[in-house]
Amino acid sequence: MKEQVYEYLISFISDVGYPPTVREIADHLSELRSSGRTVQAEYQAHENDVKRLLDKWKVEKAKTFPEFIPFEPLPDSATVCPTCGQELPEDVKKKNIANYEARKQAREDDYNKRKVDFETEHNKKLANITKAGSEAAKLRDEAKEKLETFGRSARVYEQKIEEAKRAYGEEKSKLDKIPKVADISNDAEYKATNEKISALEKEIAELSSVVSDNAELEAKKSILKDEIAEIAGKILAADNSKVKERIAELEAEQKEVQWLMNAWLADIKV
């Protein structure tokens, strides 16, 4: 399967010009897992066929043709008269003996023919069972080799899962170390903005000390306060923008690694 995955990656990049996403790789691995289960079922079916055919071969091999039962001896009645006990005429004896020999030969011929037919059919059945057994054993061995390939690949992906776990832990550690609120007290832009706010506040204070009932000055004071609020709002909005952006990136990467781990863990059993 390791070679299959490599070929899949090469083929994917060749077709679209960029590597597959984590989800696409996981989907492909899921398909391979499904193929592994199919091969497992095929292997078991062929293994059952081998055992069944072996048992059938043993039963057939044990079959034998019955032993020949010799024809009964020539009876005395064929040569001696059963009534008077005297020997029968020579021509009658010859006829009786000829009939006996004919029946005896016919019986032997029939036995030999049936025995030949039995052995021919017997050997034919054994040959067919042996052939079927060899084919089943070949298919079983091919399925077994595929299973072993899936097993080796499973170990490769178990290692990948461990690597993914380590990567997940490292990214999570980085994420945990990032402060929720960024310290920008030393940032030049931040200092300049604070100085501007201080200047505006000072100007407001001066205006307030000179006169508080002058409508024009009050309007300017209000405008300055609005400017302070706007600047403070911008600082607040920009304060964590870069940090939040990095946190979002790490959280997305964390979720992707966790999703891949779950997909592999669900499909890795063979």
Number of C-alpha atoms within 10 A of each C-alpha: 21 15 10 12 15 11 12 15 16 15 13 14 13 11 10 9 10 11 15 16 10 14 13 11 17 19 16 15 20 17 12 18 21 14 16 23 15 13 21 18 13 17 23 14 14 22 20 15 18 23 14 13 20 16 13 16 18 12 11 15 13 7 11 11 12 8 8 11 9 9 13 8 8 13 11 11 14 19 20 16 13 12 7 8 11 10 15 17 11 10 9 14 16 14 13 18 16 13 13 18 14 12 13 16 13 12 16 16 12 11 17 13 12 13 17 13 12 15 15 11 12 16 14 12 16 17 13 13 21 17 13 16 22 14 15 21 19 14 18 23 15 16 22 19 14 18 21 15 15 24 17 14 19 20 13 13 18 17 12 14 21 12 13 17 16 13 16 20 14 13 17 15 11 12 18 11 9 13 12 12 11 14 10 13 10 8 10 10 12 15 13 11 17 17 12 14 19 13 13 17 16 12 15 20 12 12 16 15 9 11 11 12 9 11 10 10 16 16 11 14 21 13 13 17 16 12 14 20 13 12 16 15 12 12 16 11 10 14 16 17 13 11 16 17 11 14 18 13 12 17 15 12 16 20 12 16 21 17 15 20 20 13 19 21 13 11 17 20 13 16
